[in-house]
Amino acid sequence: MTPTAGTLYGIGVGPGDPELITLKALKVLRQVPHIFASSSPKNTYSLALSIVRCHLNGAGIEHLPFPMTKDEAVLKAAWESNARRVLEVLATGADAAFVTLGDPLTYSTFGYLLKTLKRLDPEVSIVTIPGITSYSAAAALTHIPLTEGEESFYLVSGALGAAKLKEIIDKSDNIVILKTYRYFDDIYRTLEDLDLLDRTTCISRCGLDGETVVENLRDLKGRDLPYLSMIIIKKQGRGY
Ligand SMILES: C[S@@+](CC[C@H](N)C(=O)[O-])C[C@H]1O[C@@H](n2cnc3c(N)ncnc32)[C@H](O)[C@@H]1O
């Protein structure tokens, strides 16, 4: 990258409430001329972009297609072409931002973009602006302390599968499971086996229209969860 090239800001826009964004993120979003958002190759919808739209100052918006597939070859090709497009814009000397839900380095497409950019151009200038994670916002909403004293805390993906999940839950005091929606039956059965259904809270669409909190997982048996759903397990109970 030439010394005159622009900087890419990876911006966490928080989990939904447009007020849960940092002052730093806001400042950059109002300054950069170019904003990238990831979306499915089938449409141009980006939740991250819709969260910050009310803060923008006329920056150009470009959608980068990130396919929802587990096919490594397809994914790698998409990351590579998206990273090349970002480098093309930075090479003009313009700064750009990539907006992402919650925190950019927590289960986010930004992590893949960052690694691909650094591989393609080790000199690329990147600044990451952290965001409030979905589970911080959900803990605040439900008044659930995530960790206290010497307790441990695990953050896991619901896609892990029942056996692995059981292993992790056995080892930890507090567990947050993100990406629950496709694997909810599996997660439900695991928590039922461990007798933890009533120590588990499910939060959907935190800070967004349709927000719901269910304090006992039994109430969700057999139901489909929205994509934006997570589970907080507190093995010792809430204590109140
Ligand atoms: C790809 S991960 C993004 C995580 C995000 N980077 C963060 O810092 O929280 C998507 C998952 O995050 C969780 N999530 C994100 N926003 C949420 C919200 N507003 N309400 C509930 N869950 C949310 C859901 O579990 C969803 O499946």
The ligand as an SDF file (V2000), in Angstrom:
LIG
                    3D

 27 29  0  0  0  0  0  0  0  0999 V2000
  -22.6300  -13.2470   13.4940 C   0  0  0  0  0  0  0  0  0  0  0  0
  -22.9970  -13.0890   15.2060 S   0  0  0  0  0  0  0  0  0  0  0  0
  -22.6350  -11.3950   15.5000 C   0  0  0  0  0  0  0  0  0  0  0  0
  -22.1450  -11.1370   16.9120 C   0  0  0  0  0  0  0  0  0  0  0  0
  -21.7810   -9.6690   17.1160 C   0  0  0  0  0  0  0  0  0  0  0  0
  -20.5720   -9.3200   16.3750 N   0  0  0  0  0  0  0  0  0  0  0  0
  -21.6040   -9.2950   18.5850 C   0  0  0  0  0  0  0  0  0  0  0  0
  -20.5900   -8.6430   18.9230 O   0  0  0  0  0  0  0  0  0  0  0  0
  -22.4710   -9.6180   19.3930 O   0  0  0  0  0  0  0  0  0  0  0  0
  -24.7450  -13.0790   15.1190 C   0  0  0  0  0  0  0  0  0  0  0  0
  -25.3610  -13.5840   16.3990 C   0  0  0  0  0  0  0  0  0  0  0  0
  -25.2320  -12.5920   17.4220 O   0  0  0  0  0  0  0  0  0  0  0  0
  -26.3800  -12.5980   18.2530 C   0  0  0  0  0  0  0  0  0  0  0  0
  -27.0070  -11.2680   18.1780 N   0  0  0  0  0  0  0  0  0  0  0  0
  -26.5170  -10.1890   17.5440 C   0  0  0  0  0  0  0  0  0  0  0  0
  -27.3160   -9.1180   17.7410 N   0  0  0  0  0  0  0  0  0  0  0  0
  -28.3350   -9.5320   18.5310 C   0  0  0  0  0  0  0  0  0  0  0  0
  -29.4880   -8.8920   19.0920 C   0  0  0  0  0  0  0  0  0  0  0  0
  -29.7360   -7.6030   18.8670 N   0  0  0  0  0  0  0  0  0  0  0  0
  -30.3160   -9.6340   19.8720 N   0  0  0  0  0  0  0  0  0  0  0  0
  -30.0490  -10.9470   20.1110 C   0  0  0  0  0  0  0  0  0  0  0  0
  -28.9830  -11.6000   19.6010 N   0  0  0  0  0  0  0  0  0  0  0  0
  -28.1430  -10.9060   18.8250 C   0  0  0  0  0  0  0  0  0  0  0  0
  -27.2920  -13.7180   17.7510 C   0  0  0  0  0  0  0  0  0  0  0  0
  -26.9810  -14.8760   18.4800 O   0  0  0  0  0  0  0  0  0  0  0  0
  -26.8610  -13.8590   16.3040 C   0  0  0  0  0  0  0  0  0  0  0  0
  -27.1380  -15.1480   15.7870 O   0  0  0  0  0  0  0  0  0  0  0  0
  1  2  1  0
  2  3  1  0
  2 10  1  0
  3  4  1  0
  4  5  1  0
  5  6  1  0
  5  7  1  0
  7  8  2  0
  7  9  1  0
 10 11  1  0
 11 12  1  0
 11 26  1  0
 12 13  1  0
 13 14  1  0
 13 24  1  0
 14 15  1  0
 14 23  1  0
 15 16  2  0
 16 17  1  0
 17 18  1  0
 17 23  2  0
 18 19  1  0
 18 20  2  0
 20 21  1  0
 21 22  2  0
 22 23  1  0
 24 25  1  0
 24 26  1  0
 26 27  1  0
M  CHG  2   2   1   9  -1
M  END
$$$$
